[in-house]
Amino acid sequence: MKGPFRNSRFLLEIDSINQGGFSEVTIPDTTIDSIEYREGNMSPTVTKIPGLVKYANVVLKWGITDSMELYKWHKDITDGKINSSRKTVHILLLDELGQEAVRWTIINAWPTKYSPAALNAKGNDVHIETLELAHQGITREK
């Protein structure tokens, strides 16, 4: 068994988008609602059954470059092209040798929020853009 792996070595693959490196990727959590249920002839103890599955958004952060690919993806959504703009996203965690160690697959992702950072003439920081992706599920394949 290998690991634990460091969280600073990762890659992101998005269908047909060749964006440079990302400084941060937030892998979404999954929650399952708990529904309390009881029939009249049962004991007074509530039975819990699984309900709706909910997925948090994926959050991508990167230093701004001249690439417009992620912004154009977001623009497609604002222009109403939602069905043709859904993409599969793979998040790869790399081992110390740079080989894929863990893979998460995000299904039917689409941009739901785009945020450029504030500009500051006194600052010396890299300008960071943020894109949030809504999606219809996440699986860990490796």
Secondary structure as UniProt FT lines:
FT   TURN            7..8
FT   STRAND          10..14
FT   TURN            15..16
FT   STRAND          24..26
FT   STRAND          30..37
FT   TURN            40..41
FT   STRAND          47..55
FT   STRAND          58..63
FT   HELIX           69..78
FT   TURN            79..80
FT   HELIX           83..85
FT   STRAND          87..94
FT   TURN            96..97
FT   STRAND          100..116
FT   TURN            121..122
FT   STRAND          128..134
FT   STRAND          138..140
//
